[in-house]
Amino acid sequence: MTDIINFNKYRKQKARDDKKSRAQENIAKQGRNKQQKISDRQETIATTKRVDDHKISSHEAPKDIAPKNSKTGLIIGLARRAQRRDPMELIDHGVISPKAGLEGDFKGSKHATRQISILSIEDWQAALADIADKPELDWTVRRANILCQGIRLPRVKGARLKIGEIVLEVTGQTSPCARMDEAHQGLLKALHPNWRGGVLCRVIQGGPISLQDAITILSSPPEIVRKLP
């Protein structure tokens, strides 16, 4: 009986060792273990709740709903266009690369410093609220690639943003053009202050992107606020 008990203990210990070994192999291959994945999911759920708590309609848009220290938000819109004047195509997921920007979008391979454009819903709503007739315009009128919520986008060149595996570097603000007034009179002026038109980025590291992905500020130089004398 003693031999049987020892054999059972040996078999159980071997099973535990094998399980631990497989876990270590998975960490080496995927970079995260089960507990880390659970932690990531919990963080995403918490971020989603925080963003949902701040959701507003376009009629209620304040000047800046995102807290100044809000460094994490969610992707709530993705869009691309094959040619310059084409209508924006909404997508649920895509791939971003240093070579092509957002796959299927014409800008990525042509403009190295303007591969990706990002707009925050808070800035968009604030701009619409500043127009006299308070229009209800879809965010794709701005012709950005990514719409985010709950994060205050950095207003300085050199800041870096992370979306999953993707790393983007801010190269400047998206300056509104005459096409904005073609869409609605007064929109160009409303988008001009405080980087409301969004940010332009180049791709440092690519990867997949989907709706509800978290977007985080990795680093940001000090913002320069110009004051008139």
ChimeraX commands (.cxc) that place a marker at each C-alpha (Angstrom):
marker #1 position 0.00,0.00,0.00 radius 0.5
marker #1 position 2.90,2.32,0.78 radius 0.5
marker #1 position 4.27,1.93,-2.73 radius 0.5
marker #1 position 0.87,2.78,-4.25 radius 0.5
marker #1 position 0.53,5.93,-2.14 radius 0.5
marker #1 position 4.02,7.07,-3.11 radius 0.5
marker #1 position 3.30,6.40,-6.76 radius 0.5
marker #1 position 0.11,8.48,-6.56 radius 0.5
marker #1 position 2.01,11.33,-4.93 radius 0.5
marker #1 position 4.67,11.12,-7.61 radius 0.5
marker #1 position 2.04,11.17,-10.37 radius 0.5
marker #1 position 0.28,14.22,-8.87 radius 0.5
marker #1 position 3.55,16.07,-8.39 radius 0.5
marker #1 position 4.55,15.30,-11.98 radius 0.5
marker #1 position 1.21,16.64,-13.22 radius 0.5
marker #1 position 1.76,19.87,-11.23 radius 0.5
marker #1 position 5.29,20.21,-12.60 radius 0.5
marker #1 position 4.07,19.64,-16.16 radius 0.5
marker #1 position 1.34,22.26,-15.73 radius 0.5
marker #1 position 3.85,24.77,-14.36 radius 0.5
marker #1 position 6.22,24.01,-17.24 radius 0.5
marker #1 position 3.46,24.60,-19.81 radius 0.5
marker #1 position 2.56,27.88,-18.15 radius 0.5
marker #1 position 6.16,29.04,-18.37 radius 0.5
marker #1 position 6.28,28.07,-22.04 radius 0.5
marker #1 position 3.11,30.06,-22.71 radius 0.5
marker #1 position 4.59,33.09,-20.99 radius 0.5
marker #1 position 7.68,32.80,-23.16 radius 0.5
marker #1 position 5.56,32.55,-26.33 radius 0.5
marker #1 position 2.80,35.03,-25.55 radius 0.5
marker #1 position 4.40,37.32,-23.00 radius 0.5
marker #1 position 1.51,37.05,-20.50 radius 0.5
marker #1 position 0.23,34.35,-18.17 radius 0.5
marker #1 position -3.39,33.61,-17.28 radius 0.5
marker #1 position -3.40,35.88,-14.24 radius 0.5
marker #1 position -1.97,38.77,-16.26 radius 0.5
marker #1 position -4.65,38.28,-18.93 radius 0.5
marker #1 position -7.33,38.33,-16.23 radius 0.5
marker #1 position -5.79,41.53,-14.84 radius 0.5
marker #1 position -5.83,43.09,-18.33 radius 0.5
marker #1 position -9.49,42.22,-18.79 radius 0.5
marker #1 position -10.37,43.68,-15.39 radius 0.5
marker #1 position -8.55,46.91,-16.30 radius 0.5
marker #1 position -10.44,47.15,-19.60 radius 0.5
marker #1 position -13.77,46.58,-17.80 radius 0.5
marker #1 position -12.89,49.30,-15.28 radius 0.5
marker #1 position -11.95,51.69,-18.09 radius 0.5
marker #1 position -15.21,50.94,-19.91 radius 0.5
marker #1 position -17.20,51.73,-16.76 radius 0.5
marker #1 position -15.32,54.97,-16.20 radius 0.5
marker #1 position -15.96,56.06,-19.77 radius 0.5
marker #1 position -19.64,55.05,-19.65 radius 0.5
marker #1 position -20.04,57.17,-16.52 radius 0.5
marker #1 position -18.95,60.20,-18.55 radius 0.5
marker #1 position -21.06,59.61,-21.69 radius 0.5
marker #1 position -23.08,62.63,-22.80 radius 0.5
marker #1 position -25.22,63.64,-25.73 radius 0.5
marker #1 position -24.09,66.24,-28.28 radius 0.5
marker #1 position -26.59,68.71,-26.78 radius 0.5
marker #1 position -24.91,68.49,-23.36 radius 0.5
marker #1 position -21.30,68.73,-24.49 radius 0.5
marker #1 position -19.13,70.84,-22.16 radius 0.5
marker #1 position -15.87,72.48,-23.18 radius 0.5
marker #1 position -13.68,69.65,-21.91 radius 0.5
marker #1 position -15.28,66.62,-20.25 radius 0.5
marker #1 position -12.06,64.56,-20.15 radius 0.5
marker #1 position -10.13,65.25,-16.91 radius 0.5
marker #1 position -6.76,66.87,-17.47 radius 0.5
marker #1 position -5.00,63.85,-15.99 radius 0.5
marker #1 position -7.05,61.28,-17.93 radius 0.5
marker #1 position -4.40,59.14,-19.59 radius 0.5
marker #1 position -6.55,56.16,-20.60 radius 0.5
marker #1 position -9.67,55.91,-22.74 radius 0.5
marker #1 position -11.42,53.67,-25.24 radius 0.5
marker #1 position -11.55,53.40,-29.02 radius 0.5
marker #1 position -15.19,53.95,-30.01 radius 0.5
marker #1 position -14.81,54.53,-33.76 radius 0.5
marker #1 position -12.61,53.44,-36.66 radius 0.5
marker #1 position -12.76,54.74,-40.23 radius 0.5
marker #1 position -10.70,54.81,-43.42 radius 0.5
marker #1 position -10.86,56.00,-47.02 radius 0.5
marker #1 position -9.17,54.54,-50.06 radius 0.5
marker #1 position -8.77,57.91,-51.84 radius 0.5
marker #1 position -8.56,61.55,-50.77 radius 0.5
marker #1 position -12.15,62.55,-51.58 radius 0.5
marker #1 position -13.78,59.19,-50.88 radius 0.5
marker #1 position -16.45,58.88,-48.15 radius 0.5
marker #1 position -15.26,57.45,-44.85 radius 0.5
marker #1 position -15.74,53.69,-44.41 radius 0.5
marker #1 position -16.59,52.64,-40.87 radius 0.5
marker #1 position -14.91,49.43,-39.68 radius 0.5
marker #1 position -14.96,47.38,-36.47 radius 0.5
marker #1 position -11.33,46.30,-36.59 radius 0.5
marker #1 position -8.22,46.70,-38.70 radius 0.5
marker #1 position -4.43,46.57,-38.79 radius 0.5
marker #1 position -2.01,49.46,-38.35 radius 0.5
marker #1 position 1.57,49.25,-39.63 radius 0.5
marker #1 position 4.57,51.60,-39.95 radius 0.5
marker #1 position 4.46,51.12,-43.71 radius 0.5
marker #1 position 0.76,51.57,-44.49 radius 0.5
marker #1 position -0.77,53.31,-41.47 radius 0.5
marker #1 position -4.34,52.01,-41.12 radius 0.5
marker #1 position -4.65,49.25,-43.68 radius 0.5
marker #1 position -6.95,50.38,-46.49 radius 0.5
marker #1 position -6.51,54.10,-45.81 radius 0.5
marker #1 position -4.72,56.16,-48.45 radius 0.5
marker #1 position -2.72,58.43,-46.09 radius 0.5
marker #1 position -0.49,55.88,-44.37 radius 0.5
marker #1 position 1.83,55.10,-47.26 radius 0.5
marker #1 position 1.91,58.66,-48.64 radius 0.5
marker #1 position 2.39,60.88,-45.60 radius 0.5
marker #1 position 5.01,59.65,-43.14 radius 0.5
marker #1 position 4.11,62.18,-40.43 radius 0.5
marker #1 position 0.33,62.01,-40.95 radius 0.5
marker #1 position -0.29,58.28,-41.12 radius 0.5
marker #1 position -3.00,58.20,-38.45 radius 0.5
marker #1 position -5.42,60.88,-37.27 radius 0.5
marker #1 position -7.15,60.65,-33.90 radius 0.5
marker #1 position -10.16,62.63,-32.66 radius 0.5
marker #1 position -11.74,62.63,-29.21 radius 0.5
marker #1 position -15.53,62.61,-28.94 radius 0.5
marker #1 position -15.32,65.21,-26.18 radius 0.5
marker #1 position -13.48,67.70,-28.41 radius 0.5
marker #1 position -15.86,66.99,-31.31 radius 0.5
marker #1 position -18.92,67.60,-29.15 radius 0.5
marker #1 position -17.40,70.76,-27.69 radius 0.5
marker #1 position -16.83,72.10,-31.20 radius 0.5
marker #1 position -20.43,71.37,-32.25 radius 0.5
marker #1 position -21.70,73.06,-29.10 radius 0.5
marker #1 position -19.86,76.25,-30.09 radius 0.5
marker #1 position -21.70,76.52,-33.42 radius 0.5
marker #1 position -24.77,78.74,-33.30 radius 0.5
marker #1 position -27.33,76.20,-34.53 radius 0.5
marker #1 position -25.81,73.27,-32.55 radius 0.5
marker #1 position -25.70,70.82,-35.49 radius 0.5
marker #1 position -25.77,67.06,-35.05 radius 0.5
marker #1 position -22.90,65.92,-37.27 radius 0.5
marker #1 position -21.35,62.48,-37.35 radius 0.5
marker #1 position -17.69,62.34,-36.29 radius 0.5
marker #1 position -16.70,61.03,-39.73 radius 0.5
marker #1 position -17.27,64.55,-41.06 radius 0.5
marker #1 position -13.90,65.30,-39.44 radius 0.5
marker #1 position -12.40,62.48,-41.56 radius 0.5
marker #1 position -10.28,61.04,-38.75 radius 0.5
marker #1 position -9.19,57.41,-38.53 radius 0.5
marker #1 position -9.74,56.86,-34.82 radius 0.5
marker #1 position -12.40,58.20,-32.46 radius 0.5
marker #1 position -11.65,57.85,-28.75 radius 0.5
marker #1 position -13.49,58.64,-25.55 radius 0.5
marker #1 position -12.50,59.35,-21.97 radius 0.5
marker #1 position -8.91,60.42,-22.66 radius 0.5
marker #1 position -7.50,63.93,-23.00 radius 0.5
marker #1 position -5.30,63.64,-26.07 radius 0.5
marker #1 position -1.86,65.23,-25.58 radius 0.5
marker #1 position -1.50,68.62,-27.26 radius 0.5
marker #1 position 2.21,68.47,-27.97 radius 0.5
marker #1 position 4.52,66.96,-30.57 radius 0.5
marker #1 position 6.48,63.91,-29.47 radius 0.5
marker #1 position 3.84,62.44,-27.16 radius 0.5
marker #1 position 3.35,58.70,-27.54 radius 0.5
marker #1 position 0.10,56.73,-27.44 radius 0.5
marker #1 position -0.38,52.98,-27.03 radius 0.5
marker #1 position -3.27,50.87,-28.33 radius 0.5
marker #1 position -2.62,47.19,-27.61 radius 0.5
marker #1 position 0.63,46.42,-29.44 radius 0.5
marker #1 position 0.45,49.68,-31.40 radius 0.5
marker #1 position 2.63,52.68,-30.52 radius 0.5
marker #1 position 1.91,56.05,-32.18 radius 0.5
marker #1 position 3.86,59.30,-31.94 radius 0.5
marker #1 position 2.06,62.63,-32.14 radius 0.5
marker #1 position 3.52,64.81,-34.92 radius 0.5
marker #1 position 1.12,67.73,-34.55 radius 0.5
marker #1 position -2.49,68.81,-34.45 radius 0.5
marker #1 position -4.99,68.17,-37.22 radius 0.5
marker #1 position -5.57,71.67,-38.55 radius 0.5
marker #1 position -9.15,72.06,-39.84 radius 0.5
marker #1 position -9.45,72.94,-43.52 radius 0.5
marker #1 position -12.08,74.58,-45.73 radius 0.5
marker #1 position -13.84,71.25,-46.17 radius 0.5
marker #1 position -15.16,71.61,-42.63 radius 0.5
marker #1 position -17.16,74.69,-43.62 radius 0.5
marker #1 position -18.32,72.82,-46.71 radius 0.5
marker #1 position -19.82,70.25,-44.35 radius 0.5
marker #1 position -21.33,72.91,-42.06 radius 0.5
marker #1 position -20.73,76.63,-41.84 radius 0.5
marker #1 position -18.81,77.56,-38.69 radius 0.5
marker #1 position -17.29,74.11,-38.14 radius 0.5
marker #1 position -13.79,75.18,-39.20 radius 0.5
marker #1 position -13.66,77.97,-36.62 radius 0.5
marker #1 position -15.16,75.78,-33.90 radius 0.5
marker #1 position -12.50,73.09,-34.41 radius 0.5
marker #1 position -9.54,75.46,-34.37 radius 0.5
marker #1 position -8.94,76.15,-30.63 radius 0.5
marker #1 position -7.32,73.73,-28.17 radius 0.5
marker #1 position -6.43,71.06,-30.77 radius 0.5
marker #1 position -10.12,70.17,-31.10 radius 0.5
marker #1 position -9.48,68.87,-34.61 radius 0.5
marker #1 position -7.47,66.02,-33.08 radius 0.5
marker #1 position -3.89,64.84,-33.45 radius 0.5
marker #1 position -1.80,63.48,-36.31 radius 0.5
marker #1 position 0.54,60.56,-35.68 radius 0.5
marker #1 position 3.23,58.45,-37.26 radius 0.5
marker #1 position 3.35,54.73,-36.54 radius 0.5
marker #1 position 6.24,53.58,-34.36 radius 0.5
marker #1 position 5.00,50.02,-33.88 radius 0.5
marker #1 position 2.08,48.32,-35.62 radius 0.5
marker #1 position -0.53,45.77,-34.62 radius 0.5
marker #1 position -4.24,44.96,-34.70 radius 0.5
marker #1 position -6.85,47.49,-33.57 radius 0.5
marker #1 position -10.52,47.02,-32.69 radius 0.5
marker #1 position -13.44,48.94,-31.23 radius 0.5
marker #1 position -13.34,48.99,-27.42 radius 0.5
marker #1 position -9.54,48.71,-27.32 radius 0.5
marker #1 position -7.92,50.81,-24.61 radius 0.5
marker #1 position -5.83,53.82,-25.65 radius 0.5
marker #1 position -3.17,55.07,-23.23 radius 0.5
marker #1 position -0.70,57.94,-23.11 radius 0.5
marker #1 position 2.74,56.34,-22.77 radius 0.5
marker #1 position 4.70,59.58,-22.52 radius 0.5
marker #1 position 4.25,63.26,-23.22 radius 0.5
marker #1 position 6.60,66.25,-23.20 radius 0.5
marker #1 position 5.39,69.33,-21.31 radius 0.5
marker #1 position 2.68,71.18,-23.21 radius 0.5
marker #1 position 3.50,74.74,-24.24 radius 0.5
marker #1 position 0.68,77.20,-23.58 radius 0.5
marker #1 position 1.17,80.37,-25.57 radius 0.5
marker #1 position -0.17,83.48,-23.86 radius 0.5
marker #1 position -0.65,86.78,-25.57 radius 0.5
marker #1 position 1.07,89.77,-23.89 radius 0.5
marker link #1:1,2 radius 0.2
marker link #1:2,3 radius 0.2
marker link #1:3,4 radius 0.2
marker link #1:4,5 radius 0.2
marker link #1:5,6 radius 0.2
marker link #1:6,7 radius 0.2
marker link #1:7,8 radius 0.2
marker link #1:8,9 radius 0.2
marker link #1:9,10 radius 0.2
marker link #1:10,11 radius 0.2
marker link #1:11,12 radius 0.2
marker link #1:12,13 radius 0.2
marker link #1:13,14 radius 0.2
marker link #1:14,15 radius 0.2
marker link #1:15,16 radius 0.2
marker link #1:16,17 radius 0.2
marker link #1:17,18 radius 0.2
marker link #1:18,19 radius 0.2
marker link #1:19,20 radius 0.2
marker link #1:20,21 radius 0.2
marker link #1:21,22 radius 0.2
marker link #1:22,23 radius 0.2
marker link #1:23,24 radius 0.2
marker link #1:24,25 radius 0.2
marker link #1:25,26 radius 0.2
marker link #1:26,27 radius 0.2
marker link #1:27,28 radius 0.2
marker link #1:28,29 radius 0.2
marker link #1:29,30 radius 0.2
marker link #1:30,31 radius 0.2
marker link #1:31,32 radius 0.2
marker link #1:32,33 radius 0.2
marker link #1:33,34 radius 0.2
marker link #1:34,35 radius 0.2
marker link #1:35,36 radius 0.2
marker link #1:36,37 radius 0.2
marker link #1:37,38 radius 0.2
marker link #1:38,39 radius 0.2
marker link #1:39,40 radius 0.2
marker link #1:40,41 radius 0.2
marker link #1:41,42 radius 0.2
marker link #1:42,43 radius 0.2
marker link #1:43,44 radius 0.2
marker link #1:44,45 radius 0.2
marker link #1:45,46 radius 0.2
marker link #1:46,47 radius 0.2
marker link #1:47,48 radius 0.2
marker link #1:48,49 radius 0.2
marker link #1:49,50 radius 0.2
marker link #1:50,51 radius 0.2
marker link #1:51,52 radius 0.2
marker link #1:52,53 radius 0.2
marker link #1:53,54 radius 0.2
marker link #1:54,55 radius 0.2
marker link #1:55,56 radius 0.2
marker link #1:56,57 radius 0.2
marker link #1:57,58 radius 0.2
marker link #1:58,59 radius 0.2
marker link #1:59,60 radius 0.2
marker link #1:60,61 radius 0.2
marker link #1:61,62 radius 0.2
marker link #1:62,63 radius 0.2
marker link #1:63,64 radius 0.2
marker link #1:64,65 radius 0.2
marker link #1:65,66 radius 0.2
marker link #1:66,67 radius 0.2
marker link #1:67,68 radius 0.2
marker link #1:68,69 radius 0.2
marker link #1:69,70 radius 0.2
marker link #1:70,71 radius 0.2
marker link #1:71,72 radius 0.2
marker link #1:72,73 radius 0.2
marker link #1:73,74 radius 0.2
marker link #1:74,75 radius 0.2
marker link #1:75,76 radius 0.2
marker link #1:76,77 radius 0.2
marker link #1:77,78 radius 0.2
marker link #1:78,79 radius 0.2
marker link #1:79,80 radius 0.2
marker link #1:80,81 radius 0.2
marker link #1:81,82 radius 0.2
marker link #1:82,83 radius 0.2
marker link #1:83,84 radius 0.2
marker link #1:84,85 radius 0.2
marker link #1:85,86 radius 0.2
marker link #1:86,87 radius 0.2
marker link #1:87,88 radius 0.2
marker link #1:88,89 radius 0.2
marker link #1:89,90 radius 0.2
marker link #1:90,91 radius 0.2
marker link #1:91,92 radius 0.2
marker link #1:92,93 radius 0.2
marker link #1:93,94 radius 0.2
marker link #1:94,95 radius 0.2
marker link #1:95,96 radius 0.2
marker link #1:96,97 radius 0.2
marker link #1:97,98 radius 0.2
marker link #1:98,99 radius 0.2
marker link #1:99,100 radius 0.2
marker link #1:100,101 radius 0.2
marker link #1:101,102 radius 0.2
marker link #1:102,103 radius 0.2
marker link #1:103,104 radius 0.2
marker link #1:104,105 radius 0.2
marker link #1:105,106 radius 0.2
marker link #1:106,107 radius 0.2
marker link #1:107,108 radius 0.2
marker link #1:108,109 radius 0.2
marker link #1:109,110 radius 0.2
marker link #1:110,111 radius 0.2
marker link #1:111,112 radius 0.2
marker link #1:112,113 radius 0.2
marker link #1:113,114 radius 0.2
marker link #1:114,115 radius 0.2
marker link #1:115,116 radius 0.2
marker link #1:116,117 radius 0.2
marker link #1:117,118 radius 0.2
marker link #1:118,119 radius 0.2
marker link #1:119,120 radius 0.2
marker link #1:120,121 radius 0.2
marker link #1:121,122 radius 0.2
marker link #1:122,123 radius 0.2
marker link #1:123,124 radius 0.2
marker link #1:124,125 radius 0.2
marker link #1:125,126 radius 0.2
marker link #1:126,127 radius 0.2
marker link #1:127,128 radius 0.2
marker link #1:128,129 radius 0.2
marker link #1:129,130 radius 0.2
marker link #1:130,131 radius 0.2
marker link #1:131,132 radius 0.2
marker link #1:132,133 radius 0.2
marker link #1:133,134 radius 0.2
marker link #1:134,135 radius 0.2
marker link #1:135,136 radius 0.2
marker link #1:136,137 radius 0.2
marker link #1:137,138 radius 0.2
marker link #1:138,139 radius 0.2
marker link #1:139,140 radius 0.2
marker link #1:140,141 radius 0.2
marker link #1:141,142 radius 0.2
marker link #1:142,143 radius 0.2
marker link #1:143,144 radius 0.2
marker link #1:144,145 radius 0.2
marker link #1:145,146 radius 0.2
marker link #1:146,147 radius 0.2
marker link #1:147,148 radius 0.2
marker link #1:148,149 radius 0.2
marker link #1:149,150 radius 0.2
marker link #1:150,151 radius 0.2
marker link #1:151,152 radius 0.2
marker link #1:152,153 radius 0.2
marker link #1:153,154 radius 0.2
marker link #1:154,155 radius 0.2
marker link #1:155,156 radius 0.2
marker link #1:156,157 radius 0.2
marker link #1:157,158 radius 0.2
marker link #1:158,159 radius 0.2
marker link #1:159,160 radius 0.2
marker link #1:160,161 radius 0.2
marker link #1:161,162 radius 0.2
marker link #1:162,163 radius 0.2
marker link #1:163,164 radius 0.2
marker link #1:164,165 radius 0.2
marker link #1:165,166 radius 0.2
marker link #1:166,167 radius 0.2
marker link #1:167,168 radius 0.2
marker link #1:168,169 radius 0.2
marker link #1:169,170 radius 0.2
marker link #1:170,171 radius 0.2
marker link #1:171,172 radius 0.2
marker link #1:172,173 radius 0.2
marker link #1:173,174 radius 0.2
marker link #1:174,175 radius 0.2
marker link #1:175,176 radius 0.2
marker link #1:176,177 radius 0.2
marker link #1:177,178 radius 0.2
marker link #1:178,179 radius 0.2
marker link #1:179,180 radius 0.2
marker link #1:180,181 radius 0.2
marker link #1:181,182 radius 0.2
marker link #1:182,183 radius 0.2
marker link #1:183,184 radius 0.2
marker link #1:184,185 radius 0.2
marker link #1:185,186 radius 0.2
marker link #1:186,187 radius 0.2
marker link #1:187,188 radius 0.2
marker link #1:188,189 radius 0.2
marker link #1:189,190 radius 0.2
marker link #1:190,191 radius 0.2
marker link #1:191,192 radius 0.2
marker link #1:192,193 radius 0.2
marker link #1:193,194 radius 0.2
marker link #1:194,195 radius 0.2
marker link #1:195,196 radius 0.2
marker link #1:196,197 radius 0.2
marker link #1:197,198 radius 0.2
marker link #1:198,199 radius 0.2
marker link #1:199,200 radius 0.2
marker link #1:200,201 radius 0.2
marker link #1:201,202 radius 0.2
marker link #1:202,203 radius 0.2
marker link #1:203,204 radius 0.2
marker link #1:204,205 radius 0.2
marker link #1:205,206 radius 0.2
marker link #1:206,207 radius 0.2
marker link #1:207,208 radius 0.2
marker link #1:208,209 radius 0.2
marker link #1:209,210 radius 0.2
marker link #1:210,211 radius 0.2
marker link #1:211,212 radius 0.2
marker link #1:212,213 radius 0.2
marker link #1:213,214 radius 0.2
marker link #1:214,215 radius 0.2
marker link #1:215,216 radius 0.2
marker link #1:216,217 radius 0.2
marker link #1:217,218 radius 0.2
marker link #1:218,219 radius 0.2
marker link #1:219,220 radius 0.2
marker link #1:220,221 radius 0.2
marker link #1:221,222 radius 0.2
marker link #1:222,223 radius 0.2
marker link #1:223,224 radius 0.2
marker link #1:224,225 radius 0.2
marker link #1:225,226 radius 0.2
marker link #1:226,227 radius 0.2
marker link #1:227,228 radius 0.2
marker link #1:228,229 radius 0.2
view
